[in-house]
Amino acid sequence: MSRAILRFSRVSPTKARLVAREVQGMNAELALASLEFMPNKAAAIISKVIASAVANGDYEPEEVVITSCRVDKASFMKRWRPRARGTASRILKPTSHIFVEVAPANNNDGKDA
């Protein structure tokens, strides 16, 4: 089992979780292929983290399964926008932590040896 962590990624955790749920439990090669054609910003970021997790374990993408793909909330980048009568309103730009774990697939295809 190997893992990769991307911290303080500049993508909303709510939007990233939609992509993370799609690839959880998939073969890594199939997940990377499907993420390539997703239009989301989070899809490109998560595919890089999956590729990193595969490389961290010295595996090939067709050999492993994504056991866990988790997105946690990180801190907000705080920005200010000028408003009427000399006041300001706050803009919160969310960031997220992305965790991916991969493990070797069980390749006996339902046959016990």
C-alpha positions, 0 to 999 in steps of 0.5 A: 500500500502506498499513499500520496498527500496534496495539501492546501490545494486551491480547489473547493473541497465540496467540488473535489469530493464529487470527483473523489467519490467517482474514482474510489475503488477503481483500478488506477489505470481506469481512473486516470483515463476517466479523469483525463476527460472530466471537465472539472478542475479537481479532476486534473489535480486528483489525477496527479495525486493518483499518479504520485501515489502509484509512483510512490509504491513503485507500481504500474497503474494497471496493478493497483486499486484506489482503496481510499481517495479522501478530500478534507477541508483546509484553511481559507485564503482571506481576501477583501473587496471594497464596498459602499461607504468605505467598508469592506466585505470578506471573500473566502477562497477555500483550499483542501487537502487530498489524500489518495491510497492505492494497494495492489489489486487481487488478480485471481479473478474469483479463482482460488489456486 
